Amino acid sequence: MHSMTGFGQANRLSEEVEVFVEIRTVNSRYLDIKTRLSKGLISLEQNIKKIVELQLFRGRVDVQVDLKTNRSDQYDLNQNLVENYLLLAEKSRSLGAVGKVDVSSLLQFPGVVIPKQIDSISEPIGKAIFETVQEAVSEVVIVRRTEGEALKSDLKKRLVRIAKTTDFIVGQTEFIQSHYREKLKKRLTDVISEQDIDENRLAQEIVYFVDRSDISEEITRLRSHLKQFQACLDLKGQVIGRRLDFICQEMGREINTVLSKSPLTTISEPGLEGKSEIEKIREQVQNVE
């Protein structure tokens, strides 16, 4: 099981260029790849995305690729900006300012010296870029797998708690009949004498209320969902996030029905604890690939 949160970076240095790749991923319903590429790399965007798609299947993925030349003439002069600085200097002198702008000072002005853009991507440079992207993606996969294992461990612990809560609730259902008997008998004795109570009619009413509060079907389905969830966690190499989210919805529906039917606090209180665990599980599942 993999998380959707991850980070990876890689760099490669050759005689011609230095490549730096950084990839960040967060949770998202589908695979959503966004790229930020150095100027001149737009033609490689689709191939870069394909490399990512081969290993990441869900989540928001931000890919940044920076390319810097290592040639002796790797920097250039921003001529328009230099002309603007010189014009400003002339205007300043016309207003009474004293002094000159020397070359060393001018070169230190922001934006005057800029890295040379690579106009064309040769095959060796393209290969270096793709290999660096692959290396960064592989690192992301490792991080997401590690976090996914931690998530799995936490989810399994919560499943155990829900299973124990479910077993406890089942144990309390045997007291429902006696609960309704006492409740109905008290109501009747408030209006008629105990001697006039029709025990057969009382038994029928008890059966009616017990049937209305029967949660056996909900418990059966809840246990089935727990088994399905556990089975999904044990799957290898599959994208299971959306499936787990659906199972969580179903578990939440069953526990809500149990709570709505329950006449006993000994059932509603652990039921609320189970509901809380399911909600926490669903929060965690939002980050599962």
N, C-alpha and C positions, 0 to 999 in steps of 0.2 A: 504494500500500500504506500502511495506517495502523497505527500502534502503538495499544495499548490504554491507554497511560499518558498522561494529559493533565491540564491545569488551565486553568480559565477563570473570569473574574469580570467583573461589570458592575454598574453602579449607575445609577440614574435619579432625578432630583430634580424634583418638581412642586410646585405650590402647596400641595397637600394632604399628600403623602407623599414619603418617600425610600425607594427600593427598592434592596436590595443582594442580589446573587445570586453564589454561589460554587459551582463545580462541579469535583469531583476525580474522576478515573477511574483505575482500575488493572485488571490483567488478571483475567479470569474466563472460565469455559467458555461461559457464555451472557450475555445482557444482563440485568443485575440492577440496577434503579434503586431507590435508597433516598433518601427526602426528609426534610429537617428544615425545617419551615415555622413561621413565626411564628404565634402564636395567632390564629385567625380565618381562616387561609388553607387549612384542610383541604379546603374545598369546591372548591378550585382544583387539588388534587393530581393528579387524572387528566388534566386539560388540560396541566399542566406536564410530566407524564410523556410525553404524546403529542408534545410539542414536542421532547423529548430523543430519543424513538424514531425520529423522522424523520431524524435525522442520525447517531446512534450506534447501532451494530448488535450490538456485543459488548463485554463488560467490566462490571466493577462500577462503577456511577456514583452518586456521592454528591452530591445537590443540596441546597444550603442557601439558603433565601429568607428574608430579614429585611425587615420593613416597619416604618417609623417615621413617625408623623404629624408634620407640620410646622405644625400649628395652634398658636395662642397658648396653648391649654389642653392642650398635649401631655403634661403630666405630672400625676400624681395622687398622692394620699397613701394610703399603706398603713395604713388606720385600725387594723386589728387589731394590727399591729406597734407602732404608736405607743402604743396602750393597754397593750401588754405592757411597753414601755420605761418608761412612767409608773408602772406597777405595781411594776416592779423598783426604780424610784427611791424609791417610798414604803416598800418593804421595807427598802431600804438605810438610809433615815432612821430607821426604827424600830429599827435595829440600832446607831444612833449616828453614822451618816454625816452630814456637814454639807454643805449646799449645795443649789442648785436646778438643775433642768434647764430651760435657756431654749430658746426656739424655734429660734434659729440653730444651737445645738448639736444639738438633736433632729433637725433636717432633714439633718444630716451623718451621722447614724447609718446604717449599711448597710441598704438595703432599705426605708427610710422613703419616699423619693421614687421613684416608679416610672413608667415610660412608660405613657401611656394606651393601652389596647388598642382597635384598630379593630373595632367590632362588626359592621359590614357592609361588604362590598366592592362599591363602585359600579362601573359599567361602565368609566369612565376609569381607575380604579385597577387593575382587572383587566387592562385593556389594557396599562397601564404595566408590570405584573408580567410578563405574557407576552412583551412585547417585550424586557424585560431578560433574561429566561431565554434567549430566542432569541439575544441578543447574546453571552451567556456560553457557550452551546453552540457558536456559530460560532467563538469563540476556542479552545475545546477541540479542535474539528475541525482547526484550523490547526496547533495544537501536535502533535496526534497524526499529522497528515500529515507534518510536518517530521521527527518522530522516526521515522516509518515509512520515510521515504526514507533516513535514516541506517542503519536496520536492513537495508533492501534492499541498500545498498552493501556492508555487511559480509557479508551472506549470499552475495552474488554472488562475493565474493573467496574465501569458503570453498568454494563450489561448484567454482571453478577449481582449488583445491588438491586437492579430492577427485578431480576428473577427471584431473589429472596423476598422482595416486597410482594411480588405476585403470589408466592407460596403462602406468605403470611395472610394475605387477603383471603385466599381460598380457605384457610383454616378458620377464618372468622365467619364465613357464610353459614356455618351450622347454627350460629346463634340468631340468625335472622328470624326463624320461625318463632322462637321463644320471645323475641323482641316484639313482634307484631301481636302475639297472643296477649302479652302483658299490656301493650298499648291499647288494643281494642277492648280488652276486658275492663280496663280503667275507664275508658270512655262510656262503655255500657253501664257500668256500676254508678257512674255519675248521674245517670238519668233513670235507671231502673234498679231494682234490688238484685243482688247477686243470684238469689234463688230463681229469678225469672229468666236468667240468661239461657238461651237455646245453644247448647254446646255444639250441636250439629251445624247450626247456622254460623256459629263462631268459627268452627273448623273450616267451613267453606270460605269465609272472609279471609282467614289466615292464609289459606292456599292461594286465594286470588292475589293478595298483596305480596306473598312470597314469590309467586310466578312473575309479577310485574318487576320485582327487584332481582330476578335471576340474572346473574352475571357470568354464568358458565360459558356461554358462547364467546363473550368478550375475552374471558380469561384464556380460552382455547386459542383464539386468534392472536392474542397478545403473545402467548408462548410461541406460537408459530412464527410470528414476526421476529422474536428474539433469536430463534434458530436461524432464520434467513439472514439476519444481520450478521450473526457470528460466521455463517458460511461465507458471506461476502468478504468479511475481514480476512479470511484464510485463502482467498483466491490469489493466485500469483500472476503478476504481469498484466492485470486488467484495470481498466478505468471504472471505478465503482462509486464515485462520489454521488452522482445523480441517483443511482439506485439506492444508496444508503439514505439519501434525503427522503426519497419516497417511502421507504420502510419506516423512517422516523415519523412521517406524517400519519401513517397507519397506526403506529403504536400510540401516538398522541390521541388519535380518534378513539381507540379502544379504552384507554385509561380515562378519558373524559366521560365516556358512556358509563363506565364503572362508577365514577364519582357521582354522576347524575342519578344513578339507580340506588346508590348505597344509603340505607337508613341508619347505619351505625358509624359512630365516630371512630371506632376501631378499624373500620375499613377506609373511611374518607381521609383520615390523617396519613396512614401509609400510602394511600392512593395519591395524595398531594406530593408526597416525597418522591414517588415513582414518576409523577408528571414532571417534577423539577429535574430529575435525572434525564428524562427523555428530552426536555428542552435544552439541557446542557450538551447532550449528545448531538442534537441537531445543530447547535452552534459550532461544535467541533467539526461536524461533517461538512459544513460549508467550505472548509479548507482542504477537503480531500479531493484528489484528482479523479 
